[in-house]
């Protein structure tokens, strides 16, 4: 964690789900966790995401993104005269407040918790063309480079709610 980070203050600030590939994301206050699958009602838990693939492949149960990362990316976009992306626009599931993007990225290969949910960081969620294409606007890939978030596996838990706090290890 960064020297000025206070991981005990990190918390879920938004939960975003989409029922199928390309459908608009919607914010919810709480969501059921499905160990080994993802978030109830989300495209990846039901294998209907754009990047869902039958059989073995990368784990795509849930994606996290740092609020700080969204803010930094939007500053970059604004300087280039491009439209900003909201948390919903990023198409990431869980927005984390109080944790720098670098610290979220450092969770690759580590287990961690938010509330009762237990997760394992799998890989960085490098920005792709999909959010920009769906919204018909440019700049997403460049602005969110290094700030795209984290893909994680849902290991355990019953429910996740906005305000649930981070616990390392």
N, C-alpha and C positions, 0 to 999 in steps of 0.2 A: 504494500500500500504506500502511496505517496506520503511524504513527511507531514504534510498538512491535512491529510485525510483523517477522518474520524469514522471508521467503518460502522461503529455502533449507531451512527446517525443516518446511515444509508437505509432507504426504505423504498417500497414500491409506490410510485406516484401515479401510475396509470396502468390499466390492464386493457389490452386491445385484442380483439379476436375477429376472425372472418370465417364464415361457414364454408366457403369454397374458394378455389383459385380465382383471383381477380375481383371477387366481391368486395365491396367497401368494408373497411375495418370499422368496428364499433367499440366504443369504450364501455366497460362494465365495472362495477364496484367490487365484485368478487366473482370467483370462478372455481369450479371443482377441478382438482388435479387428478389426472389419470396416470399412475405410475407406469412407465414404459411406453406411454403414448403422447401425453401433452396436456392441453387445456380443453376441458369439455366445451364443445361448440366451436372449436377452432379447426380449420382446414387440415392441419397437420395431424391432429389426433384422429381424424377420420380418413386420413390418406387421400384427401382431395386437394392438397396444396399444389401449386405450380411445380414445385420441385419434389413432390412425393414420388417415390419410386418403389415398385414392388421388390421385395427381396433385400439382400444386404446393401448397405450404402451408408452415407453419413447420417447420423442421428439428427433429426430436425424436430424434436418435440416442442421446443419453445425458444424464442429469441428474446434477449435482453438488450436494451440500449440505455446509455447514460443520458440523463437530461442535459448534462454539461456538453455532451457530444452533439446533441441536437442544436444547442445554443451556438456552439462554435461553428458548426456547419452552416447554420443560417446566417451568421455574420459574414462568412466567406461568400455565400450566395448574394447577400445584399450588396457587398462591395463590387460584385460583378454584374449588378443590376438584374439578378434573377430572383424569382419568387421563392419564398421560404417553404420548408416542409414541416408540417406539424407532426406531433408524435404519431397520430393515426396514419399520416402520409408515409412514414418510414416503413410501414408494414411490419414492424417489430411488435412482439406481444407484450413485453413488460418494460416499462420505463422506470429507471432507477434514479432517484434524487439523492444527493448527498454523497455520491461516489464518482470520482473523476473517471473519465473514459479509459485512461490508461490502467486504472485499478480494476475496472470491470474486465478489460482485455486480459489482465493477468490471471483471471480465474480459469483460463483454459487448462484442463487437466486436473482441476481441483474440485473438491466437493464443498458445497456451501448451502446455506439455508436462507429463506425469507419466510418468516412466520413458521407455519408447520411444514412448509414445502422444502423438500431436500432435492438438490440439483447437483449435477456434475457438468462443469464447463467442457464442451467438446471441441469447438473451434471458433475462430473469429467469424462473424457474419459480415464478410466483406461486402461492400455495397455493390449492387448489381443494377442492371438497366431497368428492371421491372417496375419499381416505384415511379420512376420518371416517365416511363412509357404509359403506365396506367393513367397517370395524371396529365399526360401530354405536356410535360415541362422538363427542361434540361438542368444539368448540373449536379444531379444527385450523386453519381459515382465519384466525381472529383471532390465535392464538398464533404462527403462522408468517408473519404479514404482515411482509414485508421480510427474512424469514429462510428463504424457501422454496427458495433455491438458484438454480442456473443451468442452462439448457439449452445443450447444445453439440453441435457437429458433430464427428464423428471424421474427421480429415484423413488420418492415417497411423498406422502402428504395427502390431506383430504381436500383442503381448500386454500386459496390464496386471495387476499383482499388488499385493496389500496390501503397503504399505511403499514403493511407488514414490514418488519425490520429485518435487516441483514445480520447474519451470524456466520463468521468464517469457520472453516474446517469442519 
